[in-house]
Amino acid sequence: MSDMSSRSLEPAGETPRDFKSLRELILARRDDMPKRLVQVADYAVAHPQEIAFARVADLAQAAGVQPSTLVRFAQSLGYSGFSDLQAVFRAHARRRWPEYRERLEQLGEPDAADPADPSPAGLLAGFVHASRVSLDHLEQTVEPEALERCIALLCEARNIVLLGNRRVYPVALYLLYALRRLGVRAECLDNAGSLAERHADLLGEGDVVLAISFTPYAADTLALATAAAKGGARVVAITDSPFSPLTQLAETWLEVAETDHAGFRSLSATFALATTLAVAVAERRAHRP
């Protein structure tokens, strides 16, 4: 690399602490970067959610570079290391899904890029459309092999333990209801009586944990799934990205990408997948020798 290119990659001024400014910096300096750093730059701009939550080794593999290249990329932009850069992406990913009150306040804002119609009819149309898109995407992208592996593991389980917090808690409860109604032994790993950690520690060989979590991944879900796995339980997951922290724990996982309307994400595809799992597991158990 020439002296001019080297100088152009030296950090200048304070590093951006917001995603918009960071993205602008990456795009502005991309043409002066070596080939490998360009690969990282392009991947980072195209996959901000993955950059936010994935491990360095997984990101390097996805971008087609060595892990050390990610560190060099971050330092070329003025950050102390990759984790410092990643913190900006992580903060952006979490701000993408603000508190529900904030989402309500943003409905119909004239300066929004795509203002939602706040009337009841407009909201219904928007949520129906988001649900339809989510369901179509699930049907087109679900991997039959992964679905089969997930069902096989759940069928083998001595006990199915359902884990889902915050917005996906209703999915875990529905699965509990459906499985029990279908005659399949299952329980929900919630924090009733503040005993969730103790419950997870007691899980072991023969137990299968079905963990559900989407961006910005619930820390409690990850912690409890980790504790269960350490005890010998097997983990399967429903999540929204190959870079979800749950994919590092799960023997197999299913990807669901829910579309949002006005900042509120549909759960229609997740419920469709949950129903599929419950019925398929019950049907297979009923016909096994």
Phi and psi in degrees as GROMACS dihedral restraints (atoms count N, CA, C in turn):
[ dihedral_restraints ]
;  ai    aj    ak    al  type     phi  dphi    fc
    3     4     5     6     1   -72.1    20    10
    4     5     6     7     1   163.0    20    10
    6     7     8     9     1   -60.1    20    10
    7     8     9    10     1   -36.7    20    10
    9    10    11    12     1   -64.5    20    10
   10    11    12    13     1   -43.4    20    10
   12    13    14    15     1   -66.0    20    10
   13    14    15    16     1   -38.4    20    10
   15    16    17    18     1   -62.6    20    10
   16    17    18    19     1   -43.1    20    10
   18    19    20    21     1   -65.5    20    10
   19    20    21    22     1   -35.9    20    10
   21    22    23    24     1   -68.8    20    10
   22    23    24    25     1   -20.5    20    10
   24    25    26    27     1   -92.6    20    10
   25    26    27    28     1    -4.2    20    10
   27    28    29    30     1   -70.6    20    10
   28    29    30    31     1   138.8    20    10
   30    31    32    33     1   -58.6    20    10
   31    32    33    34     1   140.8    20    10
   33    34    35    36     1  -129.9    20    10
   34    35    36    37     1   117.1    20    10
   36    37    38    39     1    75.5    20    10
   37    38    39    40     1  -169.4    20    10
   39    40    41    42     1   -72.8    20    10
   40    41    42    43     1   144.5    20    10
   42    43    44    45     1   -76.6    20    10
   43    44    45    46     1   144.7    20    10
   45    46    47    48     1   -62.8    20    10
   46    47    48    49     1   140.6    20    10
   48    49    50    51     1  -112.8    20    10
   49    50    51    52     1     7.3    20    10
   51    52    53    54     1  -126.0    20    10
   52    53    54    55     1   151.9    20    10
   54    55    56    57     1   -65.7    20    10
   55    56    57    58     1   -39.5    20    10
   57    58    59    60     1   -59.2    20    10
   58    59    60    61     1   -47.4    20    10
   60    61    62    63     1   -67.2    20    10
   61    62    63    64     1   -37.7    20    10
   63    64    65    66     1   -64.7    20    10
   64    65    66    67     1   -43.3    20    10
   66    67    68    69     1   -61.7    20    10
   67    68    69    70     1   -42.4    20    10
   69    70    71    72     1   -62.3    20    10
   70    71    72    73     1   -39.4    20    10
   72    73    74    75     1   -65.3    20    10
   73    74    75    76     1   -43.6    20    10
   75    76    77    78     1   -60.9    20    10
   76    77    78    79     1   -46.4    20    10
   78    79    80    81     1   -66.2    20    10
   79    80    81    82     1   -36.3    20    10
   81    82    83    84     1   -69.2    20    10
   82    83    84    85     1   -31.2    20    10
   84    85    86    87     1  -103.2    20    10
   85    86    87    88     1    -1.7    20    10
   87    88    89    90     1   -56.0    20    10
   88    89    90    91     1   -44.9    20    10
   90    91    92    93     1   -65.9    20    10
   91    92    93    94     1   -18.7    20    10
   93    94    95    96     1   -95.9    20    10
   94    95    96    97     1     0.6    20    10
   96    97    98    99     1   -87.6    20    10
   97    98    99   100     1   149.8    20    10
   99   100   101   102     1   -62.5    20    10
  100   101   102   103     1   164.6    20    10
  102   103   104   105     1   -55.0    20    10
  103   104   105   106     1   -45.4    20    10
  105   106   107   108     1   -67.3    20    10
  106   107   108   109     1   -37.5    20    10
  108   109   110   111     1   -69.8    20    10
  109   110   111   112     1   -31.7    20    10
  111   112   113   114     1   -62.5    20    10
  112   113   114   115     1   -40.1    20    10
  114   115   116   117     1   -59.1    20    10
  115   116   117   118     1   -42.9    20    10
  117   118   119   120     1   -67.9    20    10
  118   119   120   121     1   -42.4    20    10
  120   121   122   123     1   -59.1    20    10
  121   122   123   124     1   -46.4    20    10
  123   124   125   126     1   -64.4    20    10
  124   125   126   127     1   -40.1    20    10
  126   127   128   129     1   -67.7    20    10
  127   128   129   130     1   -41.4    20    10
  129   130   131   132     1   -63.6    20    10
  130   131   132   133     1   -42.6    20    10
  132   133   134   135     1   -67.6    20    10
  133   134   135   136     1   -37.5    20    10
  135   136   137   138     1   -81.3    20    10
  136   137   138   139     1   -23.5    20    10
  138   139   140   141     1  -133.2    20    10
  139   140   141   142     1    61.0    20    10
  141   142   143   144     1   -62.3    20    10
  142   143   144   145     1   -34.6    20    10
  144   145   146   147     1   -66.2    20    10
  145   146   147   148     1   -40.9    20    10
  147   148   149   150     1   -64.8    20    10
  148   149   150   151     1   -42.4    20    10
  150   151   152   153     1   -59.5    20    10
  151   152   153   154     1   -35.2    20    10
  153   154   155   156     1   -65.0    20    10
  154   155   156   157     1   -39.5    20    10
  156   157   158   159     1  -119.9    20    10
  157   158   159   160     1   -11.2    20    10
  159   160   161   162     1   -83.4    20    10
  160   161   162   163     1   163.0    20    10
  162   163   164   165     1   -79.2    20    10
  163   164   165   166     1   155.0    20    10
  165   166   167   168     1   -57.6    20    10
  166   167   168   169     1   -44.0    20    10
  168   169   170   171     1   -62.2    20    10
  169   170   171   172     1   -40.4    20    10
  171   172   173   174     1   -69.3    20    10
  172   173   174   175     1   -39.8    20    10
  174   175   176   177     1   -65.7    20    10
  175   176   177   178     1   -41.0    20    10
  177   178   179   180     1   -61.3    20    10
  178   179   180   181     1   -42.8    20    10
  180   181   182   183     1   -63.4    20    10
  181   182   183   184     1   -43.0    20    10
  183   184   185   186     1   -65.6    20    10
  184   185   186   187     1   -36.6    20    10
  186   187   188   189     1   -84.4    20    10
  187   188   189   190     1   -10.8    20    10
  189   190   191   192     1    77.5    20    10
  190   191   192   193     1    32.6    20    10
  192   193   194   195     1  -133.9    20    10
  193   194   195   196     1   175.1    20    10
  195   196   197   198     1   -81.8    20    10
  196   197   198   199     1   151.2    20    10
  198   199   200   201     1   -54.6    20    10
  199   200   201   202     1   -35.4    20    10
  201   202   203   204     1   -63.5    20    10
  202   203   204   205     1   -25.5    20    10
  204   205   206   207     1   -66.9    20    10
  205   206   207   208     1   -34.3    20    10
  207   208   209   210     1   -62.9    20    10
  208   209   210   211     1   -40.1    20    10
  210   211   212   213     1   -65.5    20    10
  211   212   213   214     1   -44.3    20    10
  213   214   215   216     1   -62.3    20    10
  214   215   216   217     1   -38.5    20    10
  216   217   218   219     1   -60.8    20    10
  217   218   219   220     1   -47.4    20    10
  219   220   221   222     1   -62.4    20    10
  220   221   222   223     1   -43.8    20    10
  222   223   224   225     1   -68.2    20    10
  223   224   225   226     1   -31.4    20    10
  225   226   227   228     1   -65.7    20    10
  226   227   228   229     1   -22.4    20    10
  228   229   230   231     1   -95.3    20    10
  229   230   231   232     1     0.0    20    10
  231   232   233   234     1   102.0    20    10
  232   233   234   235     1     5.4    20    10
  234   235   236   237     1   -88.9    20    10
  235   236   237   238     1   154.5    20    10
  237   238   239   240     1   -70.3    20    10
  238   239   240   241     1   -25.9    20    10
  240   241   242   243     1  -174.7    20    10
  241   242   243   244     1  -177.0    20    10
  243   244   245   246     1   -68.8    20    10
  244   245   246   247     1   -35.4    20    10
  246   247   248   249     1   -63.6    20    10
  247   248   249   250     1   -32.5    20    10
  249   250   251   252     1   -66.0    20    10
  250   251   252   253     1   -43.2    20    10
  252   253   254   255     1   -66.4    20    10
  253   254   255   256     1   -42.7    20    10
  255   256   257   258     1   -61.4    20    10
  256   257   258   259     1   -31.5    20    10
  258   259   260   261     1   -60.6    20    10
  259   260   261   262     1   -33.5    20    10
  261   262   263   264     1   -67.6    20    10
  262   263   264   265     1   -44.2    20    10
  264   265   266   267     1   -63.8    20    10
  265   266   267   268     1   -39.3    20    10
  267   268   269   270     1   -66.6    20    10
  268   269   270   271     1   -42.4    20    10
  270   271   272   273     1   -63.1    20    10
  271   272   273   274     1   -38.0    20    10
  273   274   275   276     1   -64.6    20    10
  274   275   276   277     1   -43.1    20    10
  276   277   278   279     1   -62.9    20    10
  277   278   279   280     1   -38.1    20    10
  279   280   281   282     1   -74.0    20    10
  280   281   282   283     1   -34.3    20    10
  282   283   284   285     1   -72.3    20    10
  283   284   285   286     1   -20.7    20    10
  285   286   287   288     1   -61.7    20    10
  286   287   288   289     1   -26.5    20    10
  288   289   290   291     1  -118.4    20    10
  289   290   291   292     1    78.7    20    10
  291   292   293   294     1   -69.8    20    10
  292   293   294   295     1   177.3    20    10
  294   295   296   297     1   -61.2    20    10
  295   296   297   298     1   153.6    20    10
  297   298   299   300     1   -60.3    20    10
  298   299   300   301     1   -35.5    20    10
  300   301   302   303     1   -62.9    20    10
  301   302   303   304     1   -39.1    20    10
  303   304   305   306     1   -64.9    20    10
  304   305   306   307     1   -37.3    20    10
  306   307   308   309     1   -64.8    20    10
  307   308   309   310     1   -39.1    20    10
  309   310   311   312     1   -63.1    20    10
  310   311   312   313     1   -41.0    20    10
  312   313   314   315     1   -65.5    20    10
  313   314   315   316     1   -25.4    20    10
  315   316   317   318     1   -86.2    20    10
  316   317   318   319     1    -8.9    20    10
  318   319   320   321     1   -60.2    20    10
  319   320   321   322     1   126.8    20    10
  321   322   323   324     1    72.0    20    10
  322   323   324   325     1    11.6    20    10
  324   325   326   327     1   -62.9    20    10
  325   326   327   328     1   128.5    20    10
  327   328   329   330     1   -65.1    20    10
  328   329   330   331     1   -23.7    20    10
  330   331   332   333     1   -91.9    20    10
  331   332   333   334     1     3.0    20    10
  333   334   335   336     1   -72.3    20    10
  334   335   336   337     1   150.2    20    10
  336   337   338   339     1   -63.7    20    10
  337   338   339   340     1   -35.3    20    10
  339   340   341   342     1  -141.9    20    10
  340   341   342   343     1    76.4    20    10
  342   343   344   345     1   -62.5    20    10
  343   344   345   346     1   135.4    20    10
  345   346   347   348     1   -87.0    20    10
  346   347   348   349     1   144.1    20    10
  348   349   350   351     1   -70.5    20    10
  349   350   351   352     1   114.5    20    10
  351   352   353   354     1   -80.4    20    10
  352   353   354   355     1    -2.1    20    10
  354   355   356   357     1   -68.2    20    10
  355   356   357   358     1   154.0    20    10
  357   358   359   360     1   -54.4    20    10
  358   359   360   361     1   -43.8    20    10
  360   361   362   363     1   -64.7    20    10
  361   362   363   364     1   -38.8    20    10
  363   364   365   366     1   -66.6    20    10
  364   365   366   367     1   -41.5    20    10
  366   367   368   369     1   -64.1    20    10
  367   368   369   370     1   -43.8    20    10
  369   370   371   372     1   -60.0    20    10
  370   371   372   373     1   -45.5    20    10
  372   373   374   375     1   -61.3    20    10
  373   374   375   376     1   -40.9    20    10
  375   376   377   378     1   -66.2    20    10
  376   377   378   379     1   -43.2    20    10
  378   379   380   381     1   -70.9    20    10
  379   380   381   382     1   -35.6    20    10
  381   382   383   384     1   -64.0    20    10
  382   383   384   385     1   -43.1    20    10
  384   385   386   387     1   -63.2    20    10
  385   386   387   388     1   -44.2    20    10
  387   388   389   390     1   -61.3    20    10
  388   389   390   391     1   -40.9    20    10
  390   391   392   393     1   -64.1    20    10
  391   392   393   394     1   -41.7    20    10
  393   394   395   396     1   -63.8    20    10
  394   395   396   397     1   -44.0    20    10
  396   397   398   399     1   -62.4    20    10
  397   398   399   400     1   -43.0    20    10
  399   400   401   402     1   -62.0    20    10
  400   401   402   403     1   -43.4    20    10
  402   403   404   405     1   -67.1    20    10
  403   404   405   406     1   -42.4    20    10
  405   406   407   408     1   -61.5    20    10
  406   407   408   409     1   -41.7    20    10
  408   409   410   411     1   -65.6    20    10
  409   410   411   412     1   -41.6    20    10
  411   412   413   414     1   -61.0    20    10
  412   413   414   415     1   -45.7    20    10
  414   415   416   417     1   -61.8    20    10
  415   416   417   418     1   -35.0    20    10
  417   418   419   420     1   -82.7    20    10
  418   419   420   421     1   -25.5    20    10
  420   421   422   423     1  -113.2    20    10
  421   422   423   424     1   -14.5    20    10
  423   424   425   426     1   -62.1    20    10
  424   425   426   427     1   136.4    20    10
  426   427   428   429     1   -90.5    20    10
  427   428   429   430     1   115.4    20    10
  429   430   431   432     1   -56.0    20    10
  430   431   432   433     1   -36.1    20    10
  432   433   434   435     1   -65.8    20    10
  433   434   435   436     1   -42.5    20    10
  435   436   437   438     1   -66.5    20    10
  436   437   438   439     1   -39.4    20    10
  438   439   440   441     1   -62.1    20    10
  439   440   441   442     1   -42.6    20    10
  441   442   443   444     1   -64.4    20    10
  442   443   444   445     1   -43.3    20    10
  444   445   446   447     1   -62.8    20    10
  445   446   447   448     1   -41.1    20    10
  447   448   449   450     1   -62.6    20    10
  448   449   450   451     1   -46.8    20    10
  450   451   452   453     1   -64.2    20    10
  451   452   453   454     1   -40.0    20    10
  453   454   455   456     1   -61.9    20    10
  454   455   456   457     1   -43.4    20    10
  456   457   458   459     1   -64.6    20    10
  457   458   459   460     1   -42.4    20    10
  459   460   461   462     1   -66.5    20    10
  460   461   462   463     1   -34.2    20    10
  462   463   464   465     1   -67.5    20    10
  463   464   465   466     1   -33.5    20    10
  465   466   467   468     1   -78.7    20    10
  466   467   468   469     1   -13.7    20    10
  468   469   470   471     1   -66.9    20    10
  469   470   471   472     1   136.6    20    10
  471   472   473   474     1   -66.5    20    10
  472   473   474   475     1   -38.2    20    10
  474   475   476   477     1  -148.5    20    10
  475   476   477   478     1   130.8    20    10
  477   478   479   480     1   -94.2    20    10
  478   479   480   481     1   125.0    20    10
  480   481   482   483     1  -114.6    20    10
  481   482   483   484     1   121.6    20    10
  483   484   485   486     1   -98.8    20    10
  484   485   486   487     1   133.1    20    10
  486   487   488   489     1  -133.8    20    10
  487   488   489   490     1   115.3    20    10
  489   490   491   492     1  -160.3    20    10
  490   491   492   493     1   128.9    20    10
  492   493   494   495     1  -118.2    20    10
  493   494   495   496     1   165.2    20    10
  495   496   497   498     1    56.2    20    10
  496   497   498   499     1  -127.7    20    10
  498   499   500   501     1   -66.9    20    10
  499   500   501   502     1   -21.4    20    10
  501   502   503   504     1   -96.1    20    10
  502   503   504   505     1     3.8    20    10
  504   505   506   507     1   -56.7    20    10
  505   506   507   508     1   -41.0    20    10
  507   508   509   510     1   -59.7    20    10
  508   509   510   511     1   -30.8    20    10
  510   511   512   513     1   -67.7    20    10
  511   512   513   514     1   -42.8    20    10
  513   514   515   516     1   -62.5    20    10
  514   515   516   517     1   -41.7    20    10
  516   517   518   519     1   -65.8    20    10
  517   518   519   520     1   -40.0    20    10
  519   520   521   522     1   -63.7    20    10
  520   521   522   523     1   -43.0    20    10
  522   523   524   525     1   -61.1    20    10
  523   524   525   526     1   -40.5    20    10
  525   526   527   528     1   -59.5    20    10
  526   527   528   529     1   -47.3    20    10
  528   529   530   531     1   -61.7    20    10
  529   530   531   532     1   -49.3    20    10
  531   532   533   534     1   -64.8    20    10
  532   533   534   535     1   -45.9    20    10
  534   535   536   537     1   -62.7    20    10
  535   536   537   538     1   -44.7    20    10
  537   538   539   540     1   -65.6    20    10
  538   539   540   541     1   -39.7    20    10
  540   541   542   543     1   -64.2    20    10
  541   542   543   544     1   -28.2    20    10
  543   544   545   546     1   -89.7    20    10
  544   545   546   547     1     5.0    20    10
  546   547   548   549     1    84.0    20    10
  547   548   549   550     1    19.3    20    10
  549   550   551   552     1  -104.7    20    10
  550   551   552   553     1   129.5    20    10
  552   553   554   555     1   -68.4    20    10
  553   554   555   556     1   126.4    20    10
  555   556   557   558     1  -155.2    20    10
  556   557   558   559     1   156.0    20    10
  558   559   560   561     1  -145.0    20    10
  559   560   561   562     1   161.1    20    10
  561   562   563   564     1  -107.8    20    10
  562   563   564   565     1   130.2    20    10
  564   565   566   567     1   -92.2    20    10
  565   566   567   568     1    82.5    20    10
  567   568   569   570     1  -110.3    20    10
  568   569   570   571     1  -173.6    20    10
  570   571   572   573     1  -105.6    20    10
  571   572   573   574     1    31.6    20    10
  573   574   575   576     1   -60.9    20    10
  574   575   576   577     1   128.0    20    10
  576   577   578   579     1    70.5    20    10
  577   578   579   580     1    13.7    20    10
  579   580   581   582     1    57.4    20    10
  580   581   582   583     1    36.0    20    10
  582   583   584   585     1  -110.0    20    10
  583   584   585   586     1    10.6    20    10
  585   586   587   588     1   -60.3    20    10
  586   587   588   589     1   -45.2    20    10
  588   589   590   591     1   -62.9    20    10
  589   590   591   592     1   -42.1    20    10
  591   592   593   594     1   -65.2    20    10
  592   593   594   595     1   -41.4    20    10
  594   595   596   597     1   -60.3    20    10
  595   596   597   598     1   -46.6    20    10
  597   598   599   600     1   -61.6    20    10
  598   599   600   601     1   -38.5    20    10
  600   601   602   603     1   -65.1    20    10
  601   602   603   604     1   -25.8    20    10
  603   604   605   606     1   -84.3    20    10
  604   605   606   607     1   -11.6    20    10
  606   607   608   609     1   -74.3    20    10
  607   608   609   610     1   149.1    20    10
  609   610   611   612     1  -160.8    20    10
  610   611   612   613     1  -152.6    20    10
  612   613   614   615     1   -56.5    20    10
  613   614   615   616     1   131.6    20    10
  615   616   617   618     1    99.8    20    10
  616   617   618   619     1   -18.5    20    10
  618   619   620   621     1   -91.9    20    10
  619   620   621   622     1   142.8    20    10
  621   622   623   624     1  -124.2    20    10
  622   623   624   625     1   124.0    20    10
  624   625   626   627     1   -96.1    20    10
  625   626   627   628     1   124.4    20    10
  627   628   629   630     1  -101.3    20    10
  628   629   630   631     1   104.3    20    10
  630   631   632   633     1  -101.6    20    10
  631   632   633   634     1   135.5    20    10
  633   634   635   636     1  -124.3    20    10
  634   635   636   637     1   126.5    20    10
  636   637   638   639     1  -162.5    20    10
  637   638   639   640     1   138.1    20    10
  639   640   641   642     1  -122.8    20    10
  640   641   642   643     1   166.1    20    10
  642   643   644   645     1   -53.0    20    10
  643   644   645   646     1   135.5    20    10
  645   646   647   648     1   -90.3    20    10
  646   647   648   649     1   100.0    20    10
  648   649   650   651     1   -33.1    20    10
  649   650   651   652     1   127.3    20    10
  651   652   653   654     1   -66.9    20    10
  652   653   654   655     1   124.2    20    10
  654   655   656   657     1   -61.7    20    10
  655   656   657   658     1   -36.8    20    10
  657   658   659   660     1   -62.5    20    10
  658   659   660   661     1   -40.8    20    10
  660   661   662   663     1   -62.1    20    10
  661   662   663   664     1   -46.2    20    10
  663   664   665   666     1   -63.7    20    10
  664   665   666   667     1   -42.7    20    10
  666   667   668   669     1   -64.6    20    10
  667   668   669   670     1   -43.4    20    10
  669   670   671   672     1   -70.2    20    10
  670   671   672   673     1   -39.5    20    10
  672   673   674   675     1   -64.0    20    10
  673   674   675   676     1   -38.1    20    10
  675   676   677   678     1   -64.0    20    10
  676   677   678   679     1   -44.9    20    10
  678   679   680   681     1   -62.3    20    10
  679   680   681   682     1   -41.8    20    10
  681   682   683   684     1   -64.0    20    10
  682   683   684   685     1   -42.3    20    10
  684   685   686   687     1   -64.8    20    10
  685   686   687   688     1   -38.9    20    10
  687   688   689   690     1   -63.7    20    10
  688   689   690   691     1   -30.1    20    10
  690   691   692   693     1   -80.3    20    10
  691   692   693   694     1    -6.0    20    10
  693   694   695   696     1   109.5    20    10
  694   695   696   697     1    -4.1    20    10
  696   697   698   699     1   -70.4    20    10
  697   698   699   700     1   150.8    20    10
  699   700   701   702     1   -93.8    20    10
  700   701   702   703     1   147.1    20    10
  702   703   704   705     1  -121.6    20    10
  703   704   705   706     1   131.1    20    10
  705   706   707   708     1  -120.1    20    10
  706   707   708   709     1   155.3    20    10
  708   709   710   711     1  -138.2    20    10
  709   710   711   712     1   149.6    20    10
  711   712   713   714     1  -116.7    20    10
  712   713   714   715     1   119.1    20    10
  714   715   716   717     1  -150.2    20    10
  715   716   717   718     1  -176.3    20    10
  717   718   719   720     1  -115.0    20    10
  718   719   720   721     1     7.2    20    10
  720   721   722   723     1  -161.2    20    10
  721   722   723   724     1   145.8    20    10
  723   724   725   726     1   -60.6    20    10
  724   725   726   727     1   -18.0    20    10
  726   727   728   729     1   -99.4    20    10
  727   728   729   730     1     7.5    20    10
  729   730   731   732     1   -59.9    20    10
  730   731   732   733     1   139.6    20    10
  732   733   734   735     1   -59.7    20    10
  733   734   735   736     1   -22.4    20    10
  735   736   737   738     1   -67.7    20    10
  736   737   738   739     1   -28.3    20    10
  738   739   740   741     1   -66.9    20    10
  739   740   741   742     1   -20.2    20    10
  741   742   743   744     1   -76.2    20    10
  742   743   744   745     1   -21.7    20    10
  744   745   746   747     1   -97.5    20    10
  745   746   747   748     1   -28.0    20    10
  747   748   749   750     1   -82.9    20    10
  748   749   750   751     1   141.2    20    10
  750   751   752   753     1   -70.7    20    10
  751   752   753   754     1   -33.0    20    10
  753   754   755   756     1  -152.2    20    10
  754   755   756   757     1   155.9    20    10
  756   757   758   759     1  -149.4    20    10
  757   758   759   760     1   157.0    20    10
  759   760   761   762     1  -119.3    20    10
  760   761   762   763     1   135.1    20    10
  762   763   764   765     1   -98.2    20    10
  763   764   765   766     1   129.0    20    10
  765   766   767   768     1  -129.1    20    10
  766   767   768   769     1   121.2    20    10
  768   769   770   771     1  -110.0    20    10
  769   770   771   772     1   103.6    20    10
  771   772   773   774     1   -86.1    20    10
  772   773   774   775     1   134.1    20    10
  774   775   776   777     1   -82.3    20    10
  775   776   777   778     1   146.5    20    10
  777   778   779   780     1  -109.2    20    10
  778   779   780   781     1   158.1    20    10
  780   781   782   783     1  -131.9    20    10
  781   782   783   784     1   123.7    20    10
  783   784   785   786     1    55.9    20    10
  784   785   786   787     1    32.5    20    10
  786   787   788   789     1    85.9    20    10
  787   788   789   790     1    -3.3    20    10
  789   790   791   792     1  -104.7    20    10
  790   791   792   793     1   118.8    20    10
  792   793   794   795     1   -85.9    20    10
  793   794   795   796     1   140.7    20    10
  795   796   797   798     1   -69.0    20    10
  796   797   798   799     1   153.9    20    10
  798   799   800   801     1  -118.3    20    10
  799   800   801   802     1    12.5    20    10
  801   802   803   804     1   -62.6    20    10
  802   803   804   805     1   -43.3    20    10
  804   805   806   807     1   -67.6    20    10
  805   806   807   808     1   -38.1    20    10
  807   808   809   810     1   -64.5    20    10
  808   809   810   811     1   -42.2    20    10
  810   811   812   813     1   -66.1    20    10
  811   812   813   814     1   -37.2    20    10
  813   814   815   816     1   -62.9    20    10
  814   815   816   817     1   -42.2    20    10
  816   817   818   819     1   -67.3    20    10
  817   818   819   820     1   -40.3    20    10
  819   820   821   822     1   -61.8    20    10
  820   821   822   823     1   -42.9    20    10
  822   823   824   825     1   -62.7    20    10
  823   824   825   826     1   -41.0    20    10
  825   826   827   828     1   -59.0    20    10
  826   827   828   829     1   -45.9    20    10
  828   829   830   831     1   -63.0    20    10
  829   830   831   832     1   -46.5    20    10
  831   832   833   834     1   -60.9    20    10
  832   833   834   835     1   -48.7    20    10
  834   835   836   837     1   -68.7    20    10
  835   836   837   838     1   -42.2    20    10
  837   838   839   840     1   -65.1    20    10
  838   839   840   841     1   -41.7    20    10
  840   841   842   843     1   -64.8    20    10
  841   842   843   844     1   -45.3    20    10
  843   844   845   846     1   -63.7    20    10
  844   845   846   847     1   -43.0    20    10
  846   847   848   849     1   -64.2    20    10
  847   848   849   850     1   -42.3    20    10
  849   850   851   852     1   -69.0    20    10
  850   851   852   853     1   -40.3    20    10
  852   853   854   855     1   -64.4    20    10
  853   854   855   856     1   -35.2    20    10
  855   856   857   858     1   -68.6    20    10
  856   857   858   859     1   -24.9    20    10
  858   859   860   861     1  -110.2    20    10
  859   860   861   862     1     3.9    20    10
  861   862   863   864     1   -80.1    20    10
  862   863   864   865     1   154.5    20    10
